[in-house]
Amino acid sequence: MTGLVPRVENRVVNSAVSVTDLHVERGGLVVLPSVTLRIEAGSVTGLLGPSGCGKTTLLRCLVGVQRIASGEVSVLGLPAGSAPLRSKVGYVTQAPSVYQDLSVEENLRYFAAVLGAPRGDVARVIELVGLTGRERDLVARLSGGQRARVSLAAALLGTPELLILDEPTVGLDPVLRRDLWDLFHRLADTGVTFVVSSHVMDEASRCDQLLLMREGRIIAADSPQALLAETGAADIESAFLTLVSAEQRTQA
């Protein structure tokens, strides 16, 4: 990054996600004016920014469920939303996307059948997200954090190469948040790519790469260490504010 301008690495070969000049409008309003970014395969990338800045819209574009006005979005070498990606991309929305009237195990068996994942995979993902012993509990009777973990378990079924997680740690206690981030990195070490959105700046240090977003634009793209060194800030929140101030001076 030079002069507080977002740096986008040109490493197409190892990119799990490639976005070029993405423009999205909703209800006549521009949500994403022109987004360009690359996400390296096998990395944990944090998409950070205040609520309402366009993070969820950008993630929906990566999944392929958002109508775009122009631009290109490539995921694992294919256009986002392509049929071959359905078993390769896991998506966890902000709201738990599981059935309240089914048990944990029943939910995961259903999603395993839809994805064509082996039945034995259900036990694997239950253990991964720390729900062993809660298999027969109805989802409706679980806490908000536990329901979020069921949604994450569903996304982990099969062999996803890319996991897109929208605010997965909201409402979770610090210990569980730590454990989930540890899980993300363990899976990334096996080659799985993570894109994790958050408005909690203190989670930035847990990421390999950060995409800082404001008003639909990526204002910085780099490692946490590089952003801190570039801005001279003590933490990512301060770095974010420094970048915003620099951008405002440029536009003035």
Secondary structure, DSSP 8 states (H G I E B T S, - for coil): -BTTB-------TTEEEEEEEEEEEETTEEEEEEEEEEEETT-EEEEE--TTSSHHHHHHHHHT-S--SEEEEEETTEETT-GGGTTTEEEE-SS--S-TTSBHHHHHHHHHHHHT--TTHHHHHHHHTT-TT-TTSBGGGS-HHHHHHHHHHHHHSS--SEEEEESTTTT--HHHHHHHHHHHHHHHTTT-EEEEEES-GGGGGG-SEEEEEETTEEEEEE-HHHHHHHHT-SSHHHHHHHHHHHHHHHH-
